[in-house]
Amino acid sequence: MSSNADQVTANTIVQTFKQRTQGSQEWDARAKKSLPGGDTRASSYYTPYPAYMVRGEGCYLYDLDENRYIDFLNNYTSLIHGHAHPATVSAIQEQAARGTVLGSAAEVTVEHAEMLCSRVPSLESVRYCNSGTEATHLAMRAARAFTGKDVIVKMDGGYHGSHDYVQVNVKPDTAEEGLPRRRLTTRGVPAAVVQGMQVVPFNDLDALEDLLRAHSGEVAAIILEPVLGSGGGVEPQPGYLRGVRQLADTYDVLLIFDEILTFRLDVGGIQSAVGVTPDLTSVAKFIGGGLPLGAFGGRQEIMAPFDPTHPQTIPHNGTFNGNNVAMAAGLATMKAYGAGEVAQINELGQRLKDGFNRAFQTAGVRARAAGLGSIIPIHWSEGEIRTARDAVAAQEAARNLPKLLHMEMMNRGIFSAPRGQFTVSTPMTAREIDTAVKVMAQSLKVVKPYMVEHTPHLLRD
C-alpha cells in the first residue's frame, strides 16, 4: 500500500461530500458572516461544513441539494417519531390556530403533567421550562433548597446542559490518572462554581462512598445520567444505579436522575425499567414533540416550594414555560409512544447493534456498538468501557477515524451524530436498519487505508 493512501482516502471522502453538498457549502460561507462558526449549536458542526437539511419526512431527511438520508441523529434523540409525525403536526396546527402561548394556565399543561406523572415513578409533581439545561439547573436548585446544603456531586464526563454549575468535568482528562480532579471545562464560568461541585467517576461506587463520607453534611444531591450521553455512551454496570440509590439514602443526600436522554428507553424512563426511583428527575427531548420543552419534578415535599403561595416559595418563571404549542405537541407525541413502540424501537436498536458488530468483526476492526435500547454509540475499543475517561480515551486514540466514517456514511445516505451515536425512531423498519448495517460495512472498507496508517491498533492481525 502506498504511503499516501490514507491521505487519498481522506481527501476522496471529503471531496465526495463537497460535490454532493454544493448548496450547503454556499450557505455555510454566507452563514459565517453573521454566525460564529456558521451555526448556533456546537454539536451540529462538523468539518468541512455541515449539510443544510431543508425537510424531514418520517425517518428521512433531505438537504439543500436533495440528497436523502436515513436520520439516525433524530436531533440527538428528541424526535422519537421522526419528522412530521401526523398526530404531532395536527396538534401543533390546531393549537397554533387557537394561540401559541396564551400567558395563562391551560388545560393542555395539566394533561401533559398528568401523563408525565402517571408514567415516571419519581414524578409526584412537575414544573416546566424550555430546555434540558433549565431542567437540570432547576432540579439542582430544588435539591439545594430542600436540603439547605450547597454541594452537588456529578460524574466525570457527565453532561447536563450549558448552565454554569455543570461546566465541571464535562470532558474527562484522559491524561489524568487516578480519581478525576475538579476543573472547569469552558472559559467564562466563575472559578467559584467549582466549590459547589464534587466529581467522581461513573460506575465507581467505592469512589462515591469515599466522597460522601469525606463531605458528610455538605452534599445536597447526586446528579447523574443513568447512561452517560456525550461522555461516551457508557452504560451502568449491573447494580450500579441501585448502589447509588442506597448510598444516597445512607448519607442522607438526594438523588437526581437526568433522564433527558434515557427517558425514551421505557415508557417511564430508565428508572422504570431498572426499578430505581430517584428523588428528582429532569426530562426534555421528545416530551415537547420536537419543540423546546423541559421538565423537572419529584417528591411532593421537594417540589412544594415552587407553589407561589408557599411561605418559602422558590420563584420560577419563564415567558414560554408551559407554552401551549409545545405542550400540545408533546402530549400528542407521548400518547403515540407506549409500551409497543418502546419494544419496537428497542428491538430495532438491538438489530442495529448486532449488525454493526458483525460488520466490525468481518472487517477485522476492534470496535464495538454498545448502548441500551434505541441509542447505539460506537466504542473504539473492544476492551471494557466503564467510565467516560475510558470512552473518550478510545475515541481520541481513533484520531480522525470517527469523523471520516461519519462523513463516508453520509455520502452513502446515513445521517448520525458525528461522535458516533445512532438513534432509532418509530418510523424505522428492519429495512432502514439493514441499510445502515450495509453502509457501515461498505464504509469500513473505504476507511481501511486510513486505519492502516493511523490507527493500526484497531485492526486485527
N, C-alpha and C positions, 0 to 999 in steps of 0.2 A: 504493500500500500504506500502511495506517495506521501511524503511528509506534510504536504499541504492539503491532503484530502479532507481533514477536519475543517479547514477554513473554507474550502469549496462547499462542503456540506452546509455550514452555517450561512454562507452568502447565498446559496441557492434557496434555502428556506426563506430567508428574509426577502430576497428579490421576488420570489413567487408571491409572497404576501403582498408586497408593494404593487405588483402587477394586477392582483385581484382587487385591490382596495384603493384605487387612484382617487376616487371621490373622497374617501376618508382622509387621505394624505392632504388634499387641498383644504379640507375643513380644519384639519389639525394645525396647519400653518396659519390659517385665519384665527383660530381659537387662541393661539399663543400670544396674540397681540392684546387680548383683554383678559385672559385667564392664565394665571401662573401654571405652567405645565400643560396648558391646553384643556383642562377639565377642572372639576371641583371636588374630586374624590380620589385619594391616593390609590385605593385598591382597584380602581378601574383602569389604571395606567399600565401599559407595557410597551416595550420598545419594538419597532421604531416609533410607533404611534398606535393608539387603539382604533379598532374598526368602529365606525359610526353606525350603530343599529337604528333603523328607522321604524320597524314594526315587528310585532310578535304575534304569532298565532299558535295556540296550544303549546307544544314543546319546541316550536321552531322560531328562529329569529332570522331577520333579513336585514342586510346592511345597505348602505347607500348605493353600492354597485350591484345590488340584487343577488348577492351571494346568500345562500341559505345555510343555516347552521342548526344542528340539534342543540338545544340550550341545556347544557349541564351546569351552568352557573346559577340559573334561577335567581338572579340578583342576590347572590350569596344566601341562598336557601329561603328567601322570603316569598317566592312565587310557588306556593305548594301546588297550585292548579295550572301552572304555566301562565301563558299570556291570554288575555281577553277571554277568561272563563265566562260563559254566558250568564250564569247566575250573578256573578260579581259585577259584570258590566251592567246588567239590568238594575241591580241595586244602586250602583253609582248614578246611573242616569235618572232613576226615579227620585232619588234623594236630592240630586243636584237641581232637578226641576222644582223642588219644594224649598230649596235653600241649602247652601253648602255648610254654613255654620251659623246657627241662629242665636248664639250668645246667651243661651239659657239651658236649663235642664231639658233632657229629651228622652222619650220612651226608648229609642234605639240604644242609648247608652245603658239604660237599665237592662235591656235584653242582652246586650253584649256582656255586661258584667255578670249577669246570671249564668250565662253559658260558660264563661271562664271559671267562675267559682264552682259550678257543678262538675267541671272536668278535672280541675287541678286540685289535688288533695290539700295542698298548703293554703289555698286561697279561700279564706273565710270572708274577706272583703278586699276590695281592689280599688286603686285610683289610676287615672290615665294621664299620659303625657304624649310626647310626639316622636320619641325615638328610644332605641335601646340604651343609648348613652344616658338620657334622662332617667330611664327606668332603674338602672343600676345606681346612679347618683342618689336618687330619692330613696331607694331601698337602704343604702348605706346611711343616709340621714335618719331614716326611721329607726334603724338599729342603734345609732348613737343616741338619739333622743330617748328611746325606751330604756336603755341600759345606763345612761349617764356616763358612758365611757367613750374614749376617743379612738382607740386603735382598731384598725381593720386588718385582718390577715388575708392576703391574697396569694395566689400561686405564681411562682416564677413562670413567665410566659403566658399568663392568663390575660385575656383581652376583654375589657368591659366597657369599651367605648372611648370617647375622647375627652371626658372631663378630667380636671387636674388630678384628682385623688388617685386615679387608676393609671396614671402615666409612670408607674413604678414597675420596673422589670417586665415591661410588655414583651420585649425581646430578650431571651436569655443570653448571657455572656458565655459563649461556647469555649472561650479560652480559660474560663474560671474553673477551679477545682473545688470540691467540697460543697458546702452549703452556699446558696446564692447570696451575694451581698446586695443590700438595698441600693438602688440607684434610679435616678430619673432617666427615661429613655427618649425624651424630647426636650428641646430648649423651650423657654418661655413659661415654664412652670416654676413657681416659687420653691426654693430648696426646702423650706419648712414643711412642705407637703409630705416629704419622706418620713417625718417624725410621726405622722399619723397612720403609717402603714408598716406592716411587717410582711415578710415574704418567706415562703417555704417551697420546696419542690412538690409538684403534683405527684400523687401516688406514694408519698412518703409519710406514713402515719407516725413513725418514730420522730421525725423532724418536727412534725406538727405538735406532737405532745410535748416535746422538749421546749418548743417556743411558748406554748400555752402555759407551761409550768413556770418558765422564766419570767413571763409577763402576767402572772396571775393578778387579777383585779384590774387590769388595764384594757383588756380586749373586749370590744363591743360585739364583734362578729367575725366570722369567717365567710368570705365570698369566694365562690368558685364556679367555673363552668364544669358541669359533670363530665363533659368531654371537651378537652381543650380544642378550640377552633383554630384561630390563626396561629396559635402556638404549636401547630404541627399535627392537629387531628389526633391527639393522644387519648386513648381510651382508658377509663378507670380499671384498675386491676380488680379481680374478684374480691369483694368485701371492703373495698376502699371507701366507697361512699357511705356505707353503713358505719365503718370505723370513724369517719369524720363526724357523723351524727353523734356517735357515742362520746367522742372526745368533746364535742361542743356541749353536750349535756354534763359531762364530768366537770368541766372547767367553767360552767355557767356562762357560756357565750352563745350568741345567736348564730344560726346557720342560714346563709343566703345562697340560694341556687340561682345562678344566671342561666336561665333556660331559653335565652334568646335564640340560640342555635338549636338546642336539643328538644324544644317543645314539639317539633314535628315527629319525634321518634315514637310517640304513643299519643293516644287521644288526650291524656292528662300529662304529657311530658314524660321525660325520663324518670322523674320521681315516682310516677305511677307505675312505670314498667319495673323498676327495681325495688319498690316498696320502701323508699327512704323519703321521709317528709321533712323538708326544711321549715324554718320559722318564717322566712320571707322568700318570695320568688319574683324575679324580673322576667318579663316576656316582651317580645316585639315581633319583628319579621312578619310572618304571614297573618298575624291577628288583625292586621289592617287591610288585608285583601289586596296588597300591592300599593297601598297608600301609607304615609307616615303615621305610625301609631305605636306607642309603647305602653306598658302597664306594669305596676308593681303592687304587691299585696302580700297578705299573710294572716297571722293570727289577729283576731279582733282587738285584743288589748294593745297590740303593737300599732295597729292602723288607726285606732280610735282618735288620736290627736289630730288627724287630718280632717276631722269634722270641725268646721268653723265655729261651732258652738262649744267645743271642748274648752275647759278652763285653761289648759296649757296647749292651745292649738298650735299646730305647725302650719304656717301659711303655705299653700300650694296653689299656684296659679299658672296660667299659660293661655295665651289668646286662642290657640287652636286645640287645647286639651279637650278630648272627647268630641271633636268636631263631627258633625252629623254624617258627612260623606264617608269618612274613614270608618266610622262605626258601622254604617250600613254595609260597606264593602267587606269589612272584617266579619260581620255577623253572617253574611251570605257565604263567605269563604269557609268559615268554620262549620256551618251547617252541612256543607258538602264534603267535610273531612271527618269521617267516622272510623270505626274500627276496620271496616272493609277496605277503605282507602289506605289506612295505615299499613295493613297487612300487604296490600298490593304493592306499594312503593318500597316497602322494606324487602319484600321478596325480589323485586327487580334490582334493588341495591345489592342484594346478595349475588344475583346473577351477574351483575356488572363486576363486582369484586372478584368472583370466581373466574370470570372471563379474562380480566386484566391479569390476574395471577398466572393463568395458563399462558397468556401472551409473554409475560416476563420469563417464565420457565422455558418456553420454546425458543425465545431469543437469547437465552443464556444471560439474562440481566438480573443482577442482585438487587431487586426492588420488590416492594410488596404493596398491594392495595389493601388498605386497612379500613377502620371505621365501623360504625354501627348503623344498621338500618339503611336509610336512604342517603346518607352522607358518606362518601368514599374518598378519603385522602390517599395520596401516594407517599409512601415512605421509601426513601432512597437508601435502604439498608434491609438486610434480611435478619439483622440482629434484633434484640429486644428493644422496643421503644417504650420507656416508662415515663419519661419526663419531656418537657418542652426542650430542654437542653439536648437530649438525645435526638429528637426530631430535627431541630434546627441545625445541629452539627452535621447530620446526614445530608440535609438539604444544601448546606454550604459546601460540603465535600463534593457534591454533584456539580458544582460550578454552574455553568450556563446550560447544562443539560435540561433541567425542568423548563426553562424558557424556550429552548429550541423545540422541545417536544410539544409544548403548548402551541407554538406557532405552526408547527407541521400539522398538528391535528386540526387547527383552524383552517389551514389550507385545504384540508380534506373534509371540512364541514362539521367539525365538532368544537363547540364553544364551552370552555370551562374556566375555572379560576386559574390565573397564571401560576399560583403557588402549587397547583396540582391537586385540586379538590373537585370532585364530581358530585352533583346533587341530582337526585331523581325527582320528577314531578308526576302528578297523577295522569296527565295525558299520554305519558310514555307507555310503550308496549315492549314486548320482547324484541320487536324489530329494531327499535331505536337502540336498545341496549346492545344487541348483537352487532349493529352497525358500529357503535363506539368501540367494541372489542376488536372488530376487524380493523378499524382505523388505528387503534393502538398498536396492533401487530405490524401494520404497514409502516407506521411512523417510527417504531423502534428500529426497523431495518434502515430507514433513512438516516437516523442519528447515530448509527453504529460507528461510522468513521470518527465522529467526534469523541465517542466514548473510548475508542482505542487509544487516541492521543491524550485525552484529558482526564478520563475517569476509568482507567483500566481496572481499578478496584471493584467496579460494578459489573465486570464481565467475568463469567465463569471460565475456567480453563477449557 
